[in-house]
Amino acid sequence: AYYDIMLSEAGKIIAEADLQFQISSLEQARSRYRFGKNSMAAILNFQILGNEARSAILSAATRTASGRYALAALMGGSAEYLPFYRGGIFVSYKW
């Protein structure tokens, strides 16, 4: 359960970076489309990839929450007292 939390947090960071890349690529594709250098298919493709990145972010957040509950159950406590894993460290103890 601990490693599931770490893996899902890393997946969330990757998905957020992917979303930023897809947004910038979508903006570039739109400007190219306005000047006739790109097709509408490229714009739609970047929109789809951006939506997939948003979905991956939500999926990672769900996996993190379920991993926290699983870890808390294994430790015999409540998930509200577990620290949050952010950027390679545990922060925000809720005592």
C-alpha positions in Angstrom: 0.0 0.0 0.0 2.9 2.4 0.8 4.4 1.8 -2.6 1.0 2.2 -4.3 0.8 5.7 -2.8 4.3 6.6 -4.0 3.6 5.2 -7.4 0.3 7.1 -7.8 1.9 10.3 -6.6 4.6 10.0 -9.2 2.0 9.2 -11.9 0.1 12.3 -10.9 3.2 14.4 -11.4 3.9 12.9 -14.8 0.3 13.4 -15.8 0.3 17.0 -14.8 3.5 17.6 -16.8 1.8 15.8 -19.8 -1.2 18.0 -19.5 0.9 21.1 -19.6 2.7 19.8 -22.7 -0.6 18.9 -24.4 -2.0 22.4 -23.6 1.0 24.1 -25.2 0.9 21.8 -28.2 -2.8 22.5 -28.6 -2.2 26.3 -28.6 0.6 25.8 -31.2 -1.7 23.6 -33.4 -4.5 26.2 -33.2 -2.2 29.0 -34.3 -0.8 26.8 -37.2 -4.4 26.0 -38.2 -5.3 29.7 -38.4 -2.5 30.2 -40.9 -3.3 27.1 -42.9 -0.3 25.1 -41.8 -2.2 22.4 -39.8 -5.3 20.4 -40.1 -8.2 20.2 -37.7 -7.2 16.6 -37.0 -4.1 17.8 -35.2 -6.1 20.1 -33.0 -8.6 17.3 -32.1 -5.7 15.0 -31.4 -4.2 17.4 -28.9 -7.6 17.9 -27.3 -8.0 14.2 -26.9 -4.5 13.8 -25.4 -5.2 16.6 -23.0 -8.4 15.0 -21.8 -6.5 11.7 -21.4 -4.0 13.5 -19.2 -6.8 15.0 -17.1 -8.2 11.6 -16.7 -4.8 10.2 -15.6 -4.6 13.0 -13.0 -8.0 12.0 -11.5 -7.1 8.3 -11.7 -3.9 8.9 -9.8 -5.6 11.0 -7.1 -8.1 8.1 -6.7 -5.4 5.6 -6.4 -3.6 7.7 -3.9 -6.7 8.0 -1.7 -7.4 4.3 -1.9 -3.8 3.5 -1.1 -4.0 5.8 2.0 -7.1 4.0 3.2 -5.5 0.6 2.6 -2.3 1.6 4.4 -4.3 3.0 7.3 -6.3 -0.2 7.5 -3.2 -2.3 7.5 -1.7 -0.2 10.3 -5.0 -0.3 12.3 -5.7 3.4 12.2 -7.5 6.0 10.3 -6.4 7.6 7.0 -6.8 11.1 8.4 -3.8 10.6 10.6 -1.5 9.5 7.8 0.9 12.1 6.3 0.5 13.1 2.7 3.2 12.2 0.2 4.3 15.2 -2.0 7.3 15.4 -4.1 9.3 12.6 -2.5 8.6 13.6 1.1 5.8 13.1 3.6 4.2 16.4 4.8 1.2 17.7 6.6 0.5 15.4 9.5 -3.0 15.9 10.7 -2.9 15.5 14.4 
